[in-house]
């Protein structure tokens, strides 16, 4: 079914549960990726996703056609994620977060071919240094390629504020990764010197 979101919404309001299932299939991965940073495990993220779609279904009559369904749904996802943190949030072992979130940030199969697991784990670890709001902005922009205008709608702020959030988030993530990158360079340098010494003729 290739109906537009707005047409599907109209059909759902007319009593078609099948059309809501189409909307769920269309956006379930995006919603999962958006809320994962709040739940920090597959199980928790799935629970939050369920709440998001239940709330969307119950409140579909209040959907403002002037915004896109995607933006409206992601706003619900953001609110439900924050609600989960406030009411049920709990610590998850950091190694579990890194291993599971590495799959999240890798995206689809094409992206997995471009990023090896070590690189994905580094990105996932750096995401942990951000607040929930800033992490959501980064995921929406750089992993789901959502336009600045739509992210502003999700976060309910100005486009300028979104750009500011992204700028500060990227800078903070780079700073978080700087010590490890320096250590990696030192190891590479030591390895290169050792290999050069081994290859040199004996004096």
Helices and strands as residue ranges (DSSP letters): H 5-13, H 17-39, H 42-58, G 60-62, H 69-88, H 94-106, H 109-114, H 117-127, H 132-138, I 139-143, H 148-155, H 159-199
